[in-house]
Amino acid sequence: MTISWIQAALLGLFACLASMPGLGGTSIGNYTLGRPLVGGLVCGLILGDMKTGILCGVAMQVVYIALVTPGGTVSADVRAISYIGIPLAMVAIKTQGLDPASVEGTGLATSMGTLVGTVGTVLFYGTATLNLAWQHYGWNAITKGDFHKVYLVDWVLPWISHILFSFIPTLIMCKLGASAVTALKTALPMDGLAMKTLFTVGSLLPCVGIAILLKQIVENVVDFIPFFVGFTLAASLGLNLVSSAVISLIFATLYYQLEMIKSTRVAVASGDFDDEEEDI
């Protein structure tokens, strides 16, 4: 599997769009196109292997499912993971002849995604630093009363930052990196220590993402019960993620209705108590 210059350019374009808040707001740009789950679909369409792209995206999404950026601080750049890590992981999986749904394929994908995500933080801070220059230019324009230049700061100048730190690095790393990944087939045999280490580390990385997510949402021991429902359904009934999600939605709806009934009864009881106080 190879990546052409046109395909690498398209990946670079989506890397720009994924990190631009101007694309319908951050919700559509960074928090939608930038997520590995969506990026896997986009990469699959561009590279002509949708199944492998989606499976690589799912594997990487589990690792970064709880990733947040408080105050602009990032431990990994999901833009780089989605549009550099996923394409290179697809090339590596196809080159090694692995099944993308297998443990080895998932481990290889998550390992490469983590490596690229860490490198991508440099690109993230580079973009943010250059954008500070445009912001300073905008404030000077406002001070002088040149309000029409604000549109230039909001819609034009940020493209320079994203072309330098998103488009060009993605273009080069996807095109040249694909050749390097292909060359690793002979340098690192499947039964060698290096590849076995990648598979092992990659298999453990999703546990990190799930642990971070649990740390954010679990407040009481009882909160573990609904979390493990999906695992129980998959293990005992062999249900896939869609079926487990539908069953979870049913339980969530029932829980919501019970909570609403409980709140209504509390409100009614409080109202009756107030009436008795007024009668006295």
N, C-alpha and C positions, 0 to 999 in steps of 0.2 A: 504494500500500500504506500503510495506516494502523495505528496501535497504539491500541487502546482502553484505558480506565482499568483494566479487569479484566485485560487482557493485561499491562499495565505492572505491576500489582500482583503477578501471578503471577511475572513476571520478577524483581521485587524480593524475593519470597519465596525463590526459588531462589538469588538472590545472597546472602541470609542463610544458607541451608543450605550453600552452597558454601564459606563462610568459617568455619563453626562446627566446631571440633574435636569437640564433643560429639555430632555426627551420626555415630556409629559410629567415631569416631576421625578423625584427619586424613586417613587413607587414603581414606575414603569421602567426606568433605566437601571439603577443599581440593584434594586430589590426584586426585579423580575428578570430582565435580560441577563443580569449579572450572576444570577444563581446557577450553580452547576446543573440543577435539574432541568432548567430551561436551556442553558447553554449546550447541554448534551444533545437536545433535539436540534438546535440550530447547527451544531457541528456535524451531526449526522446527515442533515439535509445538504450541507455544503460539500461534505466529503463523500456523499453517496452511500453511506451505510448507517441508516437511521437506528437500527437495532443496537449496534455496537456503541453508537454515540449516546443513546439514552441510557444503556446499562452503565457506561462509564460515568455519565452524569449522576445517576442514582447513587453509585458507589461513592463518589466524591461529595455529594450532598449530605450523606449521612455523617461524614466527618465534620462538616462545617454547618450542621443543622442549627447549632446554637450560636453561631458567630455573630457578634455585634460590634459596632464601632463607636464606643463611648468617647465623645470629645474628639473624634477624628483619629483615635488610636486604633490601629489594626494589627493583628498578629499574622494575618495572611490576607492576600488580595484575591477575592473570589473572581474578579475580572480576569486575572491571569490564569487562575485555575480553570475557568470555564473555556477560555478561548486560546490558551496555550497548552495547559495541562491535558485537557480532554483530547484535542487532536493528536498530541504526541503519544498519549496513552493508547489511542485507537491504532496508531501506527505500530506501537510496540506489541500490542496484543495480536494484531494481524501478522506481524513479522514472526513472532514466536509461535504462531499457530495455535494460540490458546482460545478457549471458549470464553467470551466476555462475561458469561453468566457463572463461570466456575469460580472456585475459591482463588485459584492462581490468577485468573484474569482480573478479579476484583482487587486482589492484593496488589498487583502490578499497577493498576489504575490509580488506586488511592496513594500509593507511594510516590508516583510521578506527580500527582496533583499536589501533594504536600510540598514536594521539592520546589515546584514552580510557584506555588502560592507564597512560600517564604521569600523567594526571589522577587516576586511581584510587589512586595511591600516597598521596595526601592522605587518602583514605577509609581506607586500610589503617592508616596511622599514627594516625588519629583513633580507630579502633576499638581499637588496641593501647593508646593512652594512657588511654582511658576504662576499659578493662579493668584497668589498674593500680589504679584506685580500688576496684574490686570485690575485687581481690586483697588490698589493704590491709585492707579490711573483713573479709575472710575470716581473715587472720592475727590480727586483734584478737579475732575470735570464738573462734578456737582458743586463744589465750592465756587468755581468760576461761573456757574450758571449754564454750562453747556450740557443740558439734560439729554439732548439727543444722542450724546456719546454713551449714555448708559446702555442703549440698545446694542452698541458695538461691544461693550464690556460683557453683556449678558449672552449674546448670541454668536459673536464672531471670534473674539480673542480666545475664549476657552478652547476653540477647535485647535489652535496652535499647540496648547498644552497637551491635548489628547492625541494629536498627530505625533508629537515628539515622544510621549511617554506611553502611548497605547498602541497606535497604529503601526509605527515603525518597529518597535520591539516585537510585537506579535507577528508582523510580516516576516521579519528575519528569523525569529526563533522557530516559527512553524515550518518555514521552508528549509532552513539549514538544519534545524533540529530533527526533522523527519529523517534526513540522511544519516545523521549521527545515531539516532535510535535504531535505524536499520542495520548500521554497522556493528551495533552492540550484539547482534545475534551471534556473530562469530567470536567476538571478544568475550562475551559472558554466556557460556552454555547454560541450558535450562537446569542441569543437575549440579551446577557449580554453587559455591558458597555465596557469591554475591547475589545471584537470582533468588536463592532460597531465603536469604536475609530480606530481600525486597518483599517477597511473598509473605513472610512472617510478620514483618513490621506493618505492611499494608493491611493484613487481616486484623491487626489489633487497633488500627487507627479509628475505625467506626465506633469502637467502645469509648474512645475519648470524646467524640462528638455527642454520643448518647449520655455519657456521664455529665458533661457540661450542661446539657439540656435538663437532665434530672435535677441538677443542683439549682437551676433557676425556677423550676415549677413545683418541686416537691417541698411541702412545708411540714406535712405530718406523715407518719408511717402508712396511714390509710391511703394516701395518694398513690402509693405504689400499685394498689389493686387495679384501678382502671388502666394504668400504664402497661401492666403485664397481660391484659386481656387479649391484645392483638397477638402476642407471642403464643399464648395458650391456644387461640383459635388456629393459628398457622401450624402449630406442632401437633395438635390433636385431631383437627378436621382437615388439615391440608389446604386451608383457604389461602388465596392470594391476597395481596395488599388491598385490591379494590373491594373484595368481599368483606375483609376485616374492617375496612373503613365504613362500609355501609352498615354493618352490624354495630359498630361504634357510634355511628350517627343516630341509630335507633335508640341506643341507651342514653346518648346525650340529650335527645329530645325528651325522653321520659324523665330524666333527671331534672331538666329545665322546667317541665310542667309540674313536677312535685315541688320544686323550690318556689314556683309561682303560687301554688296552692298554699304552701306553708306561709308565704309572705302575706297572702290575702287573709288567712285566718288570724295571723298576728295583728294585722291592721284592724280587723273587725273586733277582735278582743280588746284592743286599745280603745276603740271607739265606744264600746259598751262600758268600759271602765270610766271614761270621761262623762258619759251620760249619767251614771250613778253618782258621780261626784257632784254634778250639777243639781241632781234631784235633792241631795242632802243639803 
